[in-house]
Amino acid sequence: MKFKGETLFGSGTIDGELITYKEPLSFLGDVDGKSGIIKTINVNIAGKVLAIPSSRGSTVGPYVMYQLSKYGKAPLVILSVKADTMLIIGAVMAQIPIMTNLPKEILNIRSGVAVHVDLDRGEVYVNEP
């Protein structure tokens, strides 16, 4: 299965395990910046491919994203249906590749599935059986 989006930051390809979070994510309120755990679902995003519909929250969110990167707990890439300014700023500050304008159907893919992200082509390939 292939999804087409728009790469805002990053290049190359990334392979990893998908973590799907179906609600807008608040990096300040929902994510522990030192551990990489999304507190509301007790799942670690460190070294994973994170799919979200969008982000929510204040201007502190980018600093939490930077903290994730500083502690080695950042996701490999963020896939979003819609990216707001704070999400983009946070991704660039933290050097986390980000792709947006993905179809909302990507959020129907279950966590744990292997995905291949081609940032140069703006494509996500899902290896779901």
N, C-alpha and C positions, 0 to 999 in steps of 0.2 A: 504494500500500500504506500502511495506517495502523496505527500502534502507539499504545496507550494507556498512559500512565504517571501519575506524580504529581509535580507541580512542588513542590520544596522551597524554592527561592530563585529569584527573578527573575520578570519579567512581560513581556508583549508577544510578538512573533514574531521568529524568527531564521531566516535562510536561509544555508546554507553547504554546504561540501564535507564529507562524512563521512569520518572516520578511525576504523576499527574495530580495536580491540585486544582479542583474544580471551582473554587471560589477566588475572587480577587485577593491577592496575597499582600499583607502588610508586613514588610520586612522588619519594621520596628516592633510591631505587636505580636506577630506570629512566629518569627524566626529567632533562634538563639544564635547570635553572631559568633560566639566562641566554639559552639559545638556543631553548628550546621543543622540542627534539628528544627523541623517545623513543629512547634509545640502543640498545635491544635490536633495533629494526627500522629505525633510522636514518630516521625520519619526523618531520617538524615538525608540531606540533599548533597552532602559532600561527594564530589566526584561523580555525580549523576547528571542526567539530562532532565532539567526541570521544565515542565509544561504548565502554564498558567493562563487563565483568561486575560488577566490584567493585574496591575498592582493597585494598592490603595494606601493612603496614609500621608504622612507629612514629609517634609524635606529632610528628616533624619534618616529615612529609609536608605538613601544612598550610602550613608556612613555605616549602616549595618552591613550592607553588601560589601563595602570595603573591608570591614572587620572580618567577614567570612573569608575573603581572599587573604588577608593578613595571617589568619590562623590556619590556612590551608583547608578550609571547610566550604569553599565555594562550589557551586555546581559547575559542571564542565561547560554548559551552555544553557541559556534561558530561551525557551520557546514561548511566545505569547501570541494570543489572538489580537490583542491591542496593547501597544506600549505607550505609556504616558511619558512626559518629560523626566519625571523623577526616576522611573525605571531605566530609561536610557542613560541618564547621567550616572546612576549607580553602577550600571554595567560597565560603562567606560572607565569610571574611577577605579573599579575593582578589577578591570581587565577581564571581564567575563563576556565571552561572545554572546550576542543576542540576535535572535530572528523574530520578526513580528509579522503581522498581517496574515497569520495562518488561519485556516478555516476552523471554526469552533468545534468541528467534528474531531479534531486532534485530541480534545479533552475526553473523548469517549474511549480512547485507548487506555487500557489498564496499566497501572504501575507495574514495573518489573519486566516489561517487554524490552527487548533489544532494539535500539534504533541507530540509524546512520544519518548524521546531519552533514550535508554538503553546504557549507556557508557560502562558497563561491557561486553556486548555482541557486541558492535560496530554496533548497529542497530537503525534506525530511523523509526518510524511508523507514517504514515500520516493519520489523520482522516478526509479525504476529502469525502464529500457526493457524 
